[in-house]
Amino acid sequence: MTTETRNPTILLIAGHWLGAWAWDEVREGLTANGRDAIALTLPGLDPHDPERSSRTLDDQAAAIEEAMARAGASAERPVVLVGHSGANAPLSIVVDRHPELIRRIVWVDSGPVAPGSVFAPELPDAVEELPLPPFDVLGEQASLEGLSAEMLERFRARAVPEPGPVLREPVELTNDARRRVPTTLVCCSIPSAQLLELARAGHPMFAEVDALDDLEVIDLPTGHWPMWSRPADLARVIGSAAASADEGAYTRTSL
């Protein structure tokens, strides 16, 4: 096995309101262990972009594709994609378009979306962007477990409103080969047993999980933002997933 195969480039993509900065501690943990890790800020989440509120899912998918190209992604040297939360929409598009370029995809408290999925179908067209909600509201939507007052303060200070088009656009998927890409689910705010039960029951948020051919499931109990609440553990999980070459395996692990 070549060094390139054992140590593929890892691209880290955070969810709504977040840029590359959200991965700082995780990326440091990966690079300290010899991993080549690159964190991305998707179009629409750069506070200095004057047109950020008009960025689309296709813009975000194209940015991931460009990062993969810069990393030298090829069928001989595929990359590892890591997606957190709402990054699952553009990442699902990229996996659909380029399954041969992806060695493994790691979903962090997230998962692949189904064709036609829309994050906020009822969001009015007049809403150009969605700011980070108050934490009492956000906490009803996603677990804030493990986040200190300092972490929440940083989250609030650095969060960028999510572009309206990204939230309203349907995800177009046509390539069944996306389901054959080796996949790791890192389950944080929802235990894996519950998630898999929902997937088997056809829950729209998790139905695609049941269609995956090569699935590894890891429990990392904490809130929805483990890159802050358990960064060292998350770095170890991602590093191990990136190194895994086994296909067709189904495993479940708890940390």
TAMO-V215536 format. One line per field, one symbol per residue. phi: phi as a letter, one per 20 degrees, with the letter a starting at -180 (. if undefined). burial: 1 if it has 24 or more other C-alpha atoms within 12 Angstrom, else 0. Layout:
BEGIN
phi=???
burial=???
END
This chain:
BEGIN
phi=.fffffcffdddceegmddggfegffffffffdneedceddfgndefeefdffdfdffffffffffffffemfbfecfdddccdlfffffffffffecffedfbddedlbrfeegnfcfcfefgffefbdfffgfffffedbfegnefgfffffgffdfdgffggfeeefeeccdffffefgcddeedecgfffffffffenggfcgfgfefeccdccecfaefcffdebffffffffffffefdfdmecccccd
burial=000011111111111111111111111111100011111111111100000111111111101110110010100011111111111111111111111111111111111111101110000000001111000000000011101000010010001111111111111110000111111111111111001100100000111111110111111111111111111111111111111110000000000
END
